[in-house]
């Protein structure tokens, strides 16, 4: 999973449904978020771990989490390009913009 998030798709279902396994997977490769169930994609802690590892993973989070200022700050701190995946109103947030250009 560390090198290729697609590996998650062939992981046994019981592991794909294990919150602790999913959490470890996104910590290793934030792009794994793209392959998770909607339940896990909507889990704030899992999304936070994913965007901390790879800010661009924000694009796989549901809209309501892309509106979460703290998550967006984490994402743009890791990768300034994550700003493009933030909710519109946060793209105009001064602190977020400044974090993305550091």
C-alpha positions in Angstrom: 0.0 0.0 0.0 2.9 2.3 0.8 3.9 2.4 -2.9 0.6 1.8 -4.6 -2.8 2.5 -3.1 -4.5 0.2 -5.6 -3.3 -2.7 -3.5 -6.0 -1.9 -1.1 -8.6 -3.2 -3.6 -7.2 -6.7 -3.3 -6.9 -6.8 0.4 -9.3 -9.3 2.0 -12.7 -7.7 2.8 -12.4 -8.2 6.5 -9.3 -5.9 6.5 -11.0 -3.4 4.2 -13.7 -3.2 6.9 -11.3 -2.9 9.8 -11.0 0.7 11.0 -7.6 0.1 12.5 -6.2 -1.4 9.3 -7.7 1.4 7.2 -6.2 4.0 9.5 -2.8 2.4 9.1 -3.2 2.1 5.3 -4.0 5.9 4.9 -1.1 6.8 7.2 1.2 4.9 4.8 -0.4 6.3 1.6 -3.0 9.0 1.7 -4.3 8.1 -1.8 -5.7 4.9 -0.3 -8.6 7.2 0.8 -9.8 6.9 -2.9 -10.5 3.2 -2.5 -12.3 3.2 0.9 -16.0 2.7 1.6 -18.1 5.9 1.9 -18.2 5.2 5.6 -14.4 5.5 6.0 -14.2 8.4 3.5 -16.5 10.2 5.8 -14.5 9.4 9.0 -12.8 12.7 10.0 -9.9 10.9 11.7 -9.2 8.7 8.7 -9.3 11.7 6.3 -7.0 13.7 8.7 -4.5 10.9 8.6 -4.7 10.7 4.8 -4.2 14.4 4.2 -1.4 14.5 6.7 0.4 11.9 4.6 -0.7 13.4 1.2 -2.6 16.7 1.1 -4.0 15.8 -2.3 -6.0 13.0 -0.7 -8.4 15.8 0.2 -10.0 15.3 -3.2 -11.4 11.9 -2.1 -13.1 13.3 1.0 -16.8 14.1 1.0 -17.7 17.8 0.4 -18.6 18.4 4.1 -15.1 17.4 5.1 -13.6 19.6 2.3 -15.4 22.4 4.1 -13.6 21.6 7.4 -11.1 24.4 7.9 -8.7 22.4 10.1 -8.6 19.5 7.6 -8.0 21.8 4.7 -5.2 23.6 6.6 -3.6 20.2 7.2 -3.9 19.3 3.6 -2.5 22.5 2.2 0.3 22.5 4.8 1.4 19.1 3.3 0.8 20.1 -0.3 -0.2 23.5 -1.5 -2.0 22.1 -4.5 -4.6 20.6 -2.1 -6.2 24.1 -2.1 -7.9 23.3 -5.4 -9.9 20.5 -3.6 -11.1 22.7 -0.7 -14.7 24.0 -0.6 -15.1 27.3 -2.4 -15.5 29.4 0.7 -12.2 28.1 2.1 -10.3 29.0 -1.0 -10.8 32.6 0.0 -9.7 32.1 3.6 -6.6 34.2 4.3 -4.9 31.8 6.7 -5.4 28.8 4.3 -4.1 30.8 1.4 -1.0 31.9 3.4 -0.4 28.3 4.5 -0.6 27.1 0.9 2.1 29.6 -0.3 4.7 28.9 2.5 
